[in-house]
Amino acid sequence: MARKIEAGEYRRGELFFIPPDEIVVDPKQNGRAFPELEQNAVDDLIEVLESGGQLEPVKVRMITDKRVQLVFGYRRVAAYKKVNAGRPAELRLLVPCVVADQNEEEAFLDNVAENVRRKSLSDVDVAFIVRRLREQYGKSDEECAQVFRKSVAWVQRHLKILQLDREILMKIHTGVVPMESAIVLTKVEPEKRGEVLKAAESEAKEAKASKAEKAPRTDEPEEAPKPVKVKTPAVVREARKAGMRERIGRTLKEIKEIHIGLTGPGEPKPIREFAESFLNFAEGWIEEEEYIEAIEKLVRERRAK
């Protein structure tokens, strides 16, 4: 039986072509943390349409009174609306749509799956989606993990950043603050996060600059930017100074730096010898037995005093 939508559409094969203004759009179903930041992506799609290009079909679902609601393709529908706003009726574009029979929860999960496929979700988007899956649809952390095909720990890690204020979340969303630093920030009291945040922004900026310098020059089109992963020694140091609600284990690099500082001529000989033994052990130059002997020697000398 042919499907009838009554939204001014016409059909070609499996696709319906529907005026964008006839598609019901509910921003809450989009799963985006900051929809107001989507305009740049929409502008890119507008350029494609105005140059005569085609966009992938969007997905809609049947709702009451034979109308359709958008499931995914929010940027694409926004682009069609913007292009049509300056055109006479006979030149307005129709949106190619796949029509599905879905309830609200199925539609939201479909929206999430599409954005995961497109790798278009930020860490903050993920956190907002997980919260909604838990609170609105009663999903467990295990079920949320299945949606993203990730671990439960990954899900819980993203939930942690929701305790940060909107300004910091915006910086995480736009890549100014990396996820690694965001997790450190959650361990610091809100009123003490200022210096830690500055360190996070500085380290991320340096990491991006370093990555840009190392990138090979090419005439090939640029790929979509990827999040810059940074180690966070400066961030962690500032967090420790501020006082943390949770402890952060030190990295081997940090521990080695401390021991290197203990090998200077101003340190007592037993401390210098122990620090050198630790560094040799960490680098694999001596075996466990020799390192234990160095510890025992230091203990004996301390007790002899």
TITI-28461 format. One record per residue (C-alpha): residue number from 0; residue in three letters; x negated, y, z. Coordinates in nm, 2 decimals. Example, Ala and Ser with C-alpha at 12.3 -4.5 7.8 and 13.67 -1.06 7.14 Angstrom:
n->0 res->ALA xx->-1.23 yy->-0.45 zz->0.78 .
n->1 res->SER xx->-1.37 yy->-0.11 zz->0.71 .
This chain:
n->0 res->MET xx->0.00 yy->0.00 zz->0.00 .
n->1 res->ALA xx->-0.14 yy->0.34 zz->-0.09 .
n->2 res->ARG xx->-0.22 yy->0.56 zz->0.20 .
n->3 res->LYS xx->-0.04 yy->0.90 zz->0.22 .
n->4 res->ILE xx->-0.18 yy->1.17 zz->0.44 .
n->5 res->GLU xx->0.01 yy->1.48 zz->0.33 .
n->6 res->ALA xx->-0.28 yy->1.71 zz->0.37 .
n->7 res->GLY xx->-0.30 yy->1.85 zz->0.01 .
n->8 res->GLU xx->-0.54 yy->1.57 zz->-0.08 .
n->9 res->TYR xx->-0.60 yy->1.36 zz->-0.39 .
n->10 res->ARG xx->-0.76 yy->1.02 zz->-0.40 .
n->11 res->ARG xx->-1.05 yy->0.88 zz->-0.61 .
n->12 res->GLY xx->-1.13 yy->0.52 zz->-0.54 .
n->13 res->GLU xx->-1.18 yy->0.48 zz->-0.17 .
n->14 res->LEU xx->-1.23 yy->0.85 zz->-0.10 .
n->15 res->PHE xx->-0.97 yy->1.11 zz->-0.02 .
n->16 res->PHE xx->-1.05 yy->1.47 zz->-0.12 .
n->17 res->ILE xx->-0.90 yy->1.70 zz->0.13 .
n->18 res->PRO xx->-0.90 yy->2.08 zz->0.18 .
n->19 res->PRO xx->-1.13 yy->2.16 zz->0.48 .
n->20 res->ASP xx->-0.87 yy->2.38 zz->0.64 .
n->21 res->GLU xx->-0.63 yy->2.07 zz->0.65 .
n->22 res->ILE xx->-0.88 yy->1.87 zz->0.86 .
n->23 res->VAL xx->-0.82 yy->1.90 zz->1.23 .
n->24 res->VAL xx->-1.15 yy->1.97 zz->1.40 .
n->25 res->ASP xx->-1.20 yy->1.92 zz->1.78 .
n->26 res->PRO xx->-1.54 yy->2.05 zz->1.88 .
n->27 res->LYS xx->-1.53 yy->1.84 zz->2.20 .
n->28 res->GLN xx->-1.54 yy->1.53 zz->1.99 .
n->29 res->ASN xx->-1.87 yy->1.63 zz->1.83 .
n->30 res->GLY xx->-2.10 yy->1.52 zz->2.11 .
n->31 res->ARG xx->-2.33 yy->1.83 zz->2.07 .
n->32 res->ALA xx->-2.46 yy->2.00 zz->2.38 .
n->33 res->PHE xx->-2.50 yy->2.34 zz->2.21 .
n->34 res->PRO xx->-2.27 yy->2.36 zz->1.90 .
n->35 res->GLU xx->-2.35 yy->2.73 zz->1.88 .
n->36 res->LEU xx->-2.70 yy->2.64 zz->1.77 .
n->37 res->GLU xx->-2.58 yy->2.44 zz->1.47 .
n->38 res->GLN xx->-2.56 yy->2.74 zz->1.23 .
n->39 res->ASN xx->-2.90 yy->2.70 zz->1.07 .
n->40 res->ALA xx->-2.82 yy->2.34 zz->0.97 .
n->41 res->VAL xx->-2.49 yy->2.46 zz->0.83 .
n->42 res->ASP xx->-2.66 yy->2.73 zz->0.63 .
n->43 res->ASP xx->-2.88 yy->2.47 zz->0.46 .
n->44 res->LEU xx->-2.57 yy->2.27 zz->0.36 .
n->45 res->ILE xx->-2.40 yy->2.59 zz->0.23 .
n->46 res->GLU xx->-2.70 yy->2.64 zz->0.00 .
n->47 res->VAL xx->-2.65 yy->2.29 zz->-0.14 .
n->48 res->LEU xx->-2.29 yy->2.34 zz->-0.21 .
n->49 res->GLU xx->-2.34 yy->2.69 zz->-0.36 .
n->50 res->SER xx->-2.60 yy->2.55 zz->-0.60 .
n->51 res->GLY xx->-2.35 yy->2.28 zz->-0.72 .
n->52 res->GLY xx->-2.49 yy->2.00 zz->-0.51 .
n->53 res->GLN xx->-2.29 yy->1.73 zz->-0.34 .
n->54 res->LEU xx->-2.27 yy->1.63 zz->0.03 .
n->55 res->GLU xx->-2.21 yy->1.29 zz->0.17 .
n->56 res->PRO xx->-1.85 yy->1.21 zz->0.26 .
n->57 res->VAL xx->-1.73 yy->1.28 zz->0.61 .
n->58 res->LYS xx->-1.51 yy->1.05 zz->0.81 .
n->59 res->VAL xx->-1.16 yy->1.13 zz->0.94 .
n->60 res->ARG xx->-0.90 yy->0.94 zz->1.13 .
n->61 res->MET xx->-0.52 yy->0.94 zz->1.11 .
n->62 res->ILE xx->-0.34 yy->1.13 zz->1.38 .
n->63 res->THR xx->0.02 yy->1.22 zz->1.44 .
n->64 res->ASP xx->0.24 yy->1.38 zz->1.16 .
n->65 res->LYS xx->0.03 yy->1.22 zz->0.89 .
n->66 res->ARG xx->-0.26 yy->1.45 zz->0.94 .
n->67 res->VAL xx->-0.63 yy->1.37 zz->0.98 .
n->68 res->GLN xx->-0.89 yy->1.46 zz->1.25 .
n->69 res->LEU xx->-1.26 yy->1.48 zz->1.19 .
n->70 res->VAL xx->-1.47 yy->1.18 zz->1.32 .
n->71 res->PHE xx->-1.81 yy->1.29 zz->1.20 .
n->72 res->GLY xx->-1.95 yy->1.54 zz->0.95 .
n->73 res->TYR xx->-1.89 yy->1.86 zz->1.16 .
n->74 res->ARG xx->-2.17 yy->2.05 zz->0.98 .
n->75 res->ARG xx->-2.05 yy->1.95 zz->0.64 .
n->76 res->VAL xx->-1.69 yy->2.06 zz->0.71 .
n->77 res->ALA xx->-1.81 yy->2.39 zz->0.85 .
n->78 res->ALA xx->-2.02 yy->2.44 zz->0.53 .
n->79 res->TYR xx->-1.72 yy->2.37 zz->0.31 .
n->80 res->LYS xx->-1.51 yy->2.62 zz->0.50 .
n->81 res->LYS xx->-1.77 yy->2.89 zz->0.48 .
n->82 res->VAL xx->-1.82 yy->2.84 zz->0.10 .
n->83 res->ASN xx->-1.44 yy->2.84 zz->0.04 .
n->84 res->ALA xx->-1.39 yy->3.16 zz->0.25 .
n->85 res->GLY xx->-1.53 yy->3.37 zz->-0.04 .
n->86 res->ARG xx->-1.36 yy->3.19 zz->-0.33 .
n->87 res->PRO xx->-1.02 yy->3.22 zz->-0.50 .
n->88 res->ALA xx->-0.78 yy->2.92 zz->-0.43 .
n->89 res->GLU xx->-0.85 yy->2.76 zz->-0.77 .
n->90 res->LEU xx->-1.22 yy->2.74 zz->-0.71 .
n->91 res->ARG xx->-1.22 yy->2.62 zz->-0.35 .
n->92 res->LEU xx->-1.39 yy->2.29 zz->-0.28 .
n->93 res->LEU xx->-1.23 yy->1.98 zz->-0.14 .
n->94 res->VAL xx->-1.41 yy->1.76 zz->0.12 .
n->95 res->PRO xx->-1.47 yy->1.39 zz->0.03 .
n->96 res->CYS xx->-1.34 yy->1.19 zz->0.32 .
n->97 res->VAL xx->-1.34 yy->0.83 zz->0.43 .
n->98 res->VAL xx->-1.01 yy->0.77 zz->0.62 .
n->99 res->ALA xx->-1.01 yy->0.53 zz->0.92 .
n->100 res->ASP xx->-0.75 yy->0.41 zz->1.17 .
n->101 res->GLN xx->-0.92 yy->0.48 zz->1.51 .
n->102 res->ASN xx->-0.82 yy->0.59 zz->1.85 .
n->103 res->GLU xx->-1.00 yy->0.88 zz->2.03 .
n->104 res->GLU xx->-1.26 yy->0.66 zz->2.20 .
n->105 res->GLU xx->-1.34 yy->0.47 zz->1.88 .
n->106 res->ALA xx->-1.38 yy->0.79 zz->1.69 .
n->107 res->PHE xx->-1.62 yy->0.94 zz->1.95 .
n->108 res->LEU xx->-1.83 yy->0.62 zz->1.95 .
n->109 res->ASP xx->-1.84 yy->0.63 zz->1.57 .
n->110 res->ASN xx->-1.95 yy->0.99 zz->1.59 .
n->111 res->VAL xx->-2.23 yy->0.90 zz->1.82 .
n->112 res->ALA xx->-2.34 yy->0.60 zz->1.61 .
n->113 res->GLU xx->-2.36 yy->0.83 zz->1.30 .
n->114 res->ASN xx->-2.57 yy->1.09 zz->1.48 .
n->115 res->VAL xx->-2.80 yy->0.81 zz->1.61 .
n->116 res->ARG xx->-2.83 yy->0.68 zz->1.26 .
n->117 res->ARG xx->-2.93 yy->1.02 zz->1.13 .
n->118 res->LYS xx->-3.17 yy->1.08 zz->1.43 .
n->119 res->SER xx->-3.00 yy->1.42 zz->1.48 .
n->120 res->LEU xx->-2.95 yy->1.41 zz->1.86 .
n->121 res->SER xx->-3.17 yy->1.60 zz->2.10 .
n->122 res->ASP xx->-3.24 yy->1.46 zz->2.45 .
n->123 res->VAL xx->-2.98 yy->1.70 zz->2.59 .
n->124 res->ASP xx->-2.72 yy->1.59 zz->2.34 .
n->125 res->VAL xx->-2.79 yy->1.23 zz->2.46 .
n->126 res->ALA xx->-2.75 yy->1.34 zz->2.82 .
n->127 res->PHE xx->-2.41 yy->1.51 zz->2.75 .
n->128 res->ILE xx->-2.29 yy->1.21 zz->2.55 .
n->129 res->VAL xx->-2.38 yy->0.96 zz->2.83 .
n->130 res->ARG xx->-2.21 yy->1.18 zz->3.09 .
n->131 res->ARG xx->-1.89 yy->1.18 zz->2.88 .
n->132 res->LEU xx->-1.90 yy->0.81 zz->2.81 .
n->133 res->ARG xx->-1.92 yy->0.75 zz->3.18 .
n->134 res->GLU xx->-1.67 yy->1.01 zz->3.30 .
n->135 res->GLN xx->-1.41 yy->1.01 zz->3.03 .
n->136 res->TYR xx->-1.43 yy->0.65 zz->2.90 .
n->137 res->GLY xx->-1.55 yy->0.47 zz->3.21 .
n->138 res->LYS xx->-1.86 yy->0.32 zz->3.05 .
n->139 res->SER xx->-2.13 yy->0.17 zz->3.28 .
n->140 res->ASP xx->-2.50 yy->0.25 zz->3.23 .
n->141 res->GLU xx->-2.54 yy->-0.09 zz->3.07 .
n->142 res->GLU xx->-2.26 yy->-0.01 zz->2.82 .
n->143 res->CYS xx->-2.41 yy->0.33 zz->2.74 .
n->144 res->ALA xx->-2.75 yy->0.17 zz->2.68 .
n->145 res->GLN xx->-2.58 yy->-0.06 zz->2.43 .
n->146 res->VAL xx->-2.44 yy->0.24 zz->2.24 .
n->147 res->PHE xx->-2.79 yy->0.38 zz->2.19 .
n->148 res->ARG xx->-2.96 yy->0.04 zz->2.17 .
n->149 res->LYS xx->-3.19 yy->0.15 zz->2.45 .
n->150 res->SER xx->-3.26 yy->0.04 zz->2.81 .
n->151 res->VAL xx->-3.06 yy->0.13 zz->3.12 .
n->152 res->ALA xx->-3.37 yy->0.31 zz->3.25 .
n->153 res->TRP xx->-3.37 yy->0.53 zz->2.93 .
n->154 res->VAL xx->-3.01 yy->0.62 zz->2.99 .
n->155 res->GLN xx->-3.06 yy->0.70 zz->3.36 .
n->156 res->ARG xx->-3.37 yy->0.91 zz->3.27 .
n->157 res->HIS xx->-3.15 yy->1.13 zz->3.04 .
n->158 res->LEU xx->-2.88 yy->1.17 zz->3.30 .
n->159 res->LYS xx->-3.15 yy->1.31 zz->3.54 .
n->160 res->ILE xx->-3.20 yy->1.63 zz->3.33 .
n->161 res->LEU xx->-2.83 yy->1.73 zz->3.37 .
n->162 res->GLN xx->-2.92 yy->1.86 zz->3.72 .
n->163 res->LEU xx->-3.13 yy->2.14 zz->3.54 .
n->164 res->ASP xx->-2.97 yy->2.47 zz->3.47 .
n->165 res->ARG xx->-2.84 yy->2.57 zz->3.13 .
n->166 res->GLU xx->-3.14 yy->2.79 zz->3.04 .
n->167 res->ILE xx->-3.38 yy->2.50 zz->3.09 .
n->168 res->LEU xx->-3.15 yy->2.26 zz->2.91 .
n->169 res->MET xx->-3.14 yy->2.50 zz->2.61 .
n->170 res->LYS xx->-3.53 yy->2.49 zz->2.60 .
n->171 res->ILE xx->-3.53 yy->2.11 zz->2.61 .
n->172 res->HIS xx->-3.27 yy->2.10 zz->2.34 .
n->173 res->THR xx->-3.47 yy->2.33 zz->2.11 .
n->174 res->GLY xx->-3.81 yy->2.16 zz->2.18 .
n->175 res->VAL xx->-3.96 yy->2.44 zz->2.38 .
n->176 res->VAL xx->-3.98 yy->2.21 zz->2.68 .
n->177 res->PRO xx->-4.05 yy->1.83 zz->2.62 .
n->178 res->MET xx->-3.86 yy->1.56 zz->2.79 .
n->179 res->GLU xx->-4.17 yy->1.45 zz->2.99 .
n->180 res->SER xx->-4.19 yy->1.80 zz->3.15 .
n->181 res->ALA xx->-3.81 yy->1.81 zz->3.20 .
n->182 res->ILE xx->-3.83 yy->1.49 zz->3.42 .
n->183 res->VAL xx->-4.10 yy->1.66 zz->3.63 .
n->184 res->LEU xx->-3.88 yy->1.97 zz->3.67 .
n->185 res->THR xx->-3.60 yy->1.75 zz->3.81 .
n->186 res->LYS xx->-3.83 yy->1.66 zz->4.10 .
n->187 res->VAL xx->-3.88 yy->2.03 zz->4.20 .
n->188 res->GLU xx->-3.63 yy->2.24 zz->4.40 .
n->189 res->PRO xx->-3.45 yy->2.49 zz->4.17 .
n->190 res->GLU xx->-3.59 yy->2.80 zz->4.33 .
n->191 res->LYS xx->-3.95 yy->2.67 zz->4.29 .
n->192 res->ARG xx->-3.93 yy->2.57 zz->3.92 .
n->193 res->GLY xx->-4.06 yy->2.90 zz->3.77 .
n->194 res->GLU xx->-4.43 yy->2.83 zz->3.75 .
n->195 res->VAL xx->-4.37 yy->2.47 zz->3.66 .
n->196 res->LEU xx->-4.15 yy->2.58 zz->3.37 .
n->197 res->LYS xx->-4.42 yy->2.82 zz->3.25 .
n->198 res->ALA xx->-4.68 yy->2.54 zz->3.25 .
n->199 res->ALA xx->-4.44 yy->2.31 zz->3.06 .
n->200 res->GLU xx->-4.38 yy->2.57 zz->2.79 .
n->201 res->SER xx->-4.76 yy->2.64 zz->2.76 .
n->202 res->GLU xx->-4.85 yy->2.27 zz->2.73 .
n->203 res->ALA xx->-4.59 yy->2.21 zz->2.47 .
n->204 res->LYS xx->-4.71 yy->2.51 zz->2.27 .
n->205 res->GLU xx->-5.07 yy->2.39 zz->2.28 .
n->206 res->ALA xx->-4.97 yy->2.04 zz->2.18 .
n->207 res->LYS xx->-4.77 yy->2.17 zz->1.88 .
n->208 res->ALA xx->-5.06 yy->2.39 zz->1.77 .
n->209 res->SER xx->-5.31 yy->2.10 zz->1.80 .
n->210 res->LYS xx->-5.08 yy->1.87 zz->1.60 .
n->211 res->ALA xx->-5.04 yy->2.13 zz->1.33 .
n->212 res->GLU xx->-5.42 yy->2.16 zz->1.30 .
n->213 res->LYS xx->-5.47 yy->1.79 zz->1.27 .
n->214 res->ALA xx->-5.19 yy->1.74 zz->1.02 .
n->215 res->PRO xx->-5.33 yy->1.67 zz->0.67 .
n->216 res->ARG xx->-5.25 yy->1.93 zz->0.40 .
n->217 res->THR xx->-5.02 yy->1.80 zz->0.14 .
n->218 res->ASP xx->-4.79 yy->1.94 zz->-0.13 .
n->219 res->GLU xx->-4.53 yy->1.68 zz->-0.04 .
n->220 res->PRO xx->-4.20 yy->1.81 zz->0.10 .
n->221 res->GLU xx->-4.21 yy->1.85 zz->0.48 .
n->222 res->GLU xx->-4.03 yy->1.59 zz->0.69 .
n->223 res->ALA xx->-3.78 yy->1.69 zz->0.96 .
n->224 res->PRO xx->-3.97 yy->1.81 zz->1.27 .
n->225 res->LYS xx->-4.03 yy->1.55 zz->1.53 .
n->226 res->PRO xx->-4.04 yy->1.61 zz->1.91 .
n->227 res->VAL xx->-4.39 yy->1.67 zz->2.03 .
n->228 res->LYS xx->-4.49 yy->1.43 zz->2.31 .
n->229 res->VAL xx->-4.73 yy->1.58 zz->2.56 .
n->230 res->LYS xx->-4.91 yy->1.47 zz->2.87 .
n->231 res->THR xx->-4.82 yy->1.69 zz->3.15 .
n->232 res->PRO xx->-5.12 yy->1.74 zz->3.39 .
n->233 res->ALA xx->-5.07 yy->2.11 zz->3.43 .
n->234 res->VAL xx->-4.70 yy->2.07 zz->3.48 .
n->235 res->VAL xx->-4.75 yy->1.80 zz->3.74 .
n->236 res->ARG xx->-5.01 yy->2.01 zz->3.92 .
n->237 res->GLU xx->-4.77 yy->2.31 zz->3.94 .
n->238 res->ALA xx->-4.50 yy->2.08 zz->4.05 .
n->239 res->ARG xx->-4.72 yy->1.94 zz->4.33 .
n->240 res->LYS xx->-4.80 yy->2.30 zz->4.44 .
n->241 res->ALA xx->-4.43 yy->2.39 zz->4.44 .
n->242 res->GLY xx->-4.35 yy->2.09 zz->4.65 .
n->243 res->MET xx->-4.15 yy->1.80 zz->4.50 .
n->244 res->ARG xx->-3.84 yy->1.62 zz->4.62 .
n->245 res->GLU xx->-3.99 yy->1.31 zz->4.46 .
n->246 res->ARG xx->-4.35 yy->1.21 zz->4.43 .
n->247 res->ILE xx->-4.52 yy->1.17 zz->4.10 .
n->248 res->GLY xx->-4.80 yy->0.91 zz->4.07 .
n->249 res->ARG xx->-5.13 yy->1.05 zz->3.95 .
n->250 res->THR xx->-5.27 yy->0.93 zz->3.62 .
n->251 res->LEU xx->-5.61 yy->0.76 zz->3.58 .
n->252 res->LYS xx->-5.73 yy->1.07 zz->3.41 .
n->253 res->GLU xx->-5.65 yy->1.29 zz->3.71 .
n->254 res->ILE xx->-5.81 yy->1.04 zz->3.95 .
n->255 res->LYS xx->-6.13 yy->1.03 zz->3.74 .
n->256 res->GLU xx->-6.14 yy->1.41 zz->3.73 .
n->257 res->ILE xx->-6.13 yy->1.42 zz->4.11 .
n->258 res->HIS xx->-6.41 yy->1.17 zz->4.14 .
n->259 res->ILE xx->-6.62 yy->1.35 zz->3.88 .
n->260 res->GLY xx->-6.60 yy->1.65 zz->4.10 .
n->261 res->LEU xx->-6.74 yy->1.44 zz->4.39 .
n->262 res->THR xx->-7.06 yy->1.36 zz->4.20 .
n->263 res->GLY xx->-7.20 yy->1.71 zz->4.22 .
n->264 res->PRO xx->-7.52 yy->1.79 zz->4.41 .
n->265 res->GLY xx->-7.34 yy->1.96 zz->4.69 .
n->266 res->GLU xx->-7.16 yy->1.65 zz->4.80 .
n->267 res->PRO xx->-7.30 yy->1.41 zz->5.07 .
n->268 res->LYS xx->-7.50 yy->1.12 zz->4.92 .
n->269 res->PRO xx->-7.26 yy->0.85 zz->5.03 .
n->270 res->ILE xx->-6.97 yy->1.03 zz->4.87 .
n->271 res->ARG xx->-7.16 yy->1.08 zz->4.55 .
n->272 res->GLU xx->-7.26 yy->0.72 zz->4.53 .
n->273 res->PHE xx->-6.90 yy->0.60 zz->4.60 .
n->274 res->ALA xx->-6.76 yy->0.84 zz->4.33 .
n->275 res->GLU xx->-7.02 yy->0.71 zz->4.08 .
n->276 res->SER xx->-6.93 yy->0.35 zz->4.16 .
n->277 res->PHE xx->-6.56 yy->0.43 zz->4.11 .
n->278 res->LEU xx->-6.62 yy->0.60 zz->3.77 .
n->279 res->ASN xx->-6.84 yy->0.30 zz->3.66 .
n->280 res->PHE xx->-6.56 yy->0.06 zz->3.77 .
n->281 res->ALA xx->-6.29 yy->0.26 zz->3.60 .
n->282 res->GLU xx->-6.50 yy->0.27 zz->3.28 .
n->283 res->GLY xx->-6.57 yy->-0.11 zz->3.30 .
n->284 res->TRP xx->-6.94 yy->-0.07 zz->3.36 .
n->285 res->ILE xx->-6.94 yy->-0.27 zz->3.69 .
n->286 res->GLU xx->-6.73 yy->-0.56 zz->3.81 .
n->287 res->GLU xx->-6.48 yy->-0.57 zz->4.09 .
n->288 res->GLU xx->-6.72 yy->-0.73 zz->4.33 .
n->289 res->GLU xx->-6.97 yy->-0.45 zz->4.29 .
n->290 res->TYR xx->-6.70 yy->-0.19 zz->4.34 .
n->291 res->ILE xx->-6.58 yy->-0.36 zz->4.66 .
n->292 res->GLU xx->-6.94 yy->-0.36 zz->4.79 .
n->293 res->ALA xx->-6.95 yy->0.02 zz->4.73 .
n->294 res->ILE xx->-6.63 yy->0.07 zz->4.93 .
n->295 res->GLU xx->-6.76 yy->-0.15 zz->5.21 .
n->296 res->LYS xx->-7.09 yy->0.04 zz->5.21 .
n->297 res->LEU xx->-6.91 yy->0.38 zz->5.24 .
n->298 res->VAL xx->-6.70 yy->0.24 zz->5.53 .
n->299 res->ARG xx->-7.01 yy->0.12 zz->5.71 .
n->300 res->GLU xx->-7.18 yy->0.45 zz->5.67 .
n->301 res->ARG xx->-6.88 yy->0.64 zz->5.79 .
n->302 res->ARG xx->-6.85 yy->0.42 zz->6.10 .
n->303 res->ALA xx->-7.22 yy->0.46 zz->6.18 .
n->304 res->LYS xx->-7.18 yy->0.83 zz->6.22 .
